[in-house]
Amino acid sequence: MANFKRVPHELGFVEFILLNALALETMSIEWKEGVQIDKELLHVLVKMMQFKRASSEAIVLFSGLP
Protein backbone atom coordinates (compact mmCIF):
# COMPACT_ATOMS: atom_id res chain seq x y z
CA MET A 1 0.00 0.00 0.00
CA ALA A 2 1.65 3.24 -1.13
CA ASN A 3 1.15 6.91 -0.22
CA PHE A 4 -0.42 6.01 3.14
CA LYS A 5 -1.89 9.07 4.86
CA ARG A 6 -3.36 7.46 8.04
CA VAL A 7 -6.94 8.49 7.28
CA PRO A 8 -9.75 6.34 8.79
CA HIS A 9 -10.73 4.53 5.58
CA GLU A 10 -7.09 3.48 5.02
CA LEU A 11 -6.87 2.11 8.56
CA GLY A 12 -10.14 0.24 8.01
CA PHE A 13 -8.77 -1.27 4.79
CA VAL A 14 -5.57 -2.43 6.51
CA GLU A 15 -7.60 -3.96 9.34
CA PHE A 16 -9.94 -5.70 6.85
CA ILE A 17 -7.04 -7.23 4.91
CA LEU A 18 -5.30 -8.45 8.07
CA LEU A 19 -8.53 -9.95 9.43
CA ASN A 20 -9.46 -11.75 6.21
CA ALA A 21 -6.29 -12.69 4.30
CA LEU A 22 -5.67 -16.25 5.44
CA ALA A 23 -2.47 -16.72 3.42
CA LEU A 24 -0.99 -13.23 3.87
CA GLU A 25 2.72 -13.26 4.64
CA THR A 26 3.74 -9.61 4.27
CA MET A 27 1.84 -6.34 4.07
CA SER A 28 3.98 -3.36 3.05
CA ILE A 29 2.85 0.15 3.92
CA GLU A 30 4.70 3.11 2.43
CA TRP A 31 3.94 6.40 4.14
CA LYS A 32 3.12 9.52 2.15
CA GLU A 33 6.23 11.60 1.43
CA GLY A 34 6.77 14.31 4.00
CA VAL A 35 4.95 12.58 6.86
CA GLN A 36 6.07 13.86 10.25
CA ILE A 37 6.52 11.64 13.29
CA ASP A 38 4.21 12.91 16.03
CA LYS A 39 2.02 11.48 18.79
CA GLU A 40 -0.84 10.85 16.36
CA LEU A 41 1.41 8.88 14.01
CA LEU A 42 2.77 6.81 16.89
CA HIS A 43 -0.81 6.10 18.03
CA VAL A 44 -1.72 4.94 14.51
CA LEU A 45 1.34 2.67 14.34
CA VAL A 46 0.52 1.06 17.69
CA LYS A 47 -3.12 0.62 16.67
CA MET A 48 -2.19 -1.07 13.38
CA MET A 49 0.25 -3.42 15.10
CA GLN A 50 -2.56 -4.50 17.44
CA PHE A 51 -4.97 -5.42 14.61
CA LYS A 52 -5.91 -9.10 14.74
CA ARG A 53 -4.68 -11.21 11.84
CA ALA A 54 -6.20 -14.18 10.05
CA SER A 55 -2.71 -15.40 9.14
CA SER A 56 -0.33 -16.21 11.97
CA GLU A 57 2.50 -15.60 9.46
CA ALA A 58 1.45 -12.04 8.55
CA ILE A 59 3.90 -9.24 9.21
CA VAL A 60 3.47 -5.53 8.50
CA LEU A 61 6.43 -3.61 7.08
CA PHE A 62 6.54 0.19 7.14
CA SER A 63 8.66 2.40 4.89
CA GLY A 64 8.95 6.08 4.11
CA LEU A 65 9.21 7.34 7.68
CA PRO A 66 11.89 9.96 8.35
C-alpha beads as a LAMMPS data file, in Angstrom:
LAMMPS data file: protein, C-alpha beads

66 atoms
65 bonds

1 atom types
1 bond types

-500.0 500.0 xlo xhi
-500.0 500.0 ylo yhi
-500.0 500.0 zlo zhi

Masses

1 110.0

Atoms # bond

1 1 1 0.000 0.000 0.000
2 1 1 1.655 3.245 -1.126
3 1 1 1.154 6.906 -0.221
4 1 1 -0.421 6.008 3.137
5 1 1 -1.890 9.069 4.860
6 1 1 -3.357 7.458 8.042
7 1 1 -6.938 8.488 7.285
8 1 1 -9.750 6.344 8.786
9 1 1 -10.727 4.527 5.576
10 1 1 -7.093 3.484 5.019
11 1 1 -6.872 2.107 8.559
12 1 1 -10.136 0.237 8.008
13 1 1 -8.770 -1.270 4.791
14 1 1 -5.573 -2.432 6.507
15 1 1 -7.604 -3.958 9.337
16 1 1 -9.942 -5.701 6.851
17 1 1 -7.042 -7.230 4.906
18 1 1 -5.305 -8.448 8.067
19 1 1 -8.533 -9.945 9.425
20 1 1 -9.458 -11.752 6.209
21 1 1 -6.293 -12.686 4.296
22 1 1 -5.665 -16.249 5.439
23 1 1 -2.468 -16.719 3.416
24 1 1 -0.990 -13.229 3.874
25 1 1 2.721 -13.259 4.645
26 1 1 3.740 -9.613 4.266
27 1 1 1.836 -6.340 4.073
28 1 1 3.976 -3.361 3.052
29 1 1 2.853 0.153 3.917
30 1 1 4.702 3.108 2.426
31 1 1 3.937 6.405 4.140
32 1 1 3.123 9.524 2.148
33 1 1 6.228 11.596 1.425
34 1 1 6.774 14.311 4.000
35 1 1 4.953 12.583 6.856
36 1 1 6.065 13.856 10.246
37 1 1 6.523 11.643 13.285
38 1 1 4.214 12.908 16.026
39 1 1 2.017 11.478 18.792
40 1 1 -0.840 10.849 16.362
41 1 1 1.411 8.876 14.013
42 1 1 2.772 6.808 16.893
43 1 1 -0.809 6.105 18.033
44 1 1 -1.723 4.944 14.506
45 1 1 1.338 2.670 14.336
46 1 1 0.516 1.060 17.686
47 1 1 -3.124 0.622 16.668
48 1 1 -2.186 -1.070 13.383
49 1 1 0.252 -3.422 15.096
50 1 1 -2.560 -4.504 17.436
51 1 1 -4.969 -5.420 14.609
52 1 1 -5.910 -9.098 14.736
53 1 1 -4.685 -11.215 11.841
54 1 1 -6.199 -14.181 10.049
55 1 1 -2.711 -15.402 9.142
56 1 1 -0.329 -16.209 11.966
57 1 1 2.501 -15.601 9.462
58 1 1 1.448 -12.036 8.554
59 1 1 3.903 -9.238 9.215
60 1 1 3.473 -5.533 8.501
61 1 1 6.431 -3.609 7.084
62 1 1 6.538 0.190 7.142
63 1 1 8.659 2.398 4.887
64 1 1 8.951 6.077 4.110
65 1 1 9.213 7.345 7.677
66 1 1 11.892 9.963 8.347

Bonds

1 1 1 2
2 1 2 3
3 1 3 4
4 1 4 5
5 1 5 6
6 1 6 7
7 1 7 8
8 1 8 9
9 1 9 10
10 1 10 11
11 1 11 12
12 1 12 13
13 1 13 14
14 1 14 15
15 1 15 16
16 1 16 17
17 1 17 18
18 1 18 19
19 1 19 20
20 1 20 21
21 1 21 22
22 1 22 23
23 1 23 24
24 1 24 25
25 1 25 26
26 1 26 27
27 1 27 28
28 1 28 29
29 1 29 30
30 1 30 31
31 1 31 32
32 1 32 33
33 1 33 34
34 1 34 35
35 1 35 36
36 1 36 37
37 1 37 38
38 1 38 39
39 1 39 40
40 1 40 41
41 1 41 42
42 1 42 43
43 1 43 44
44 1 44 45
45 1 45 46
46 1 46 47
47 1 47 48
48 1 48 49
49 1 49 50
50 1 50 51
51 1 51 52
52 1 52 53
53 1 53 54
54 1 54 55
55 1 55 56
56 1 56 57
57 1 57 58
58 1 58 59
59 1 59 60
60 1 60 61
61 1 61 62
62 1 62 63
63 1 63 64
64 1 64 65
65 1 65 66
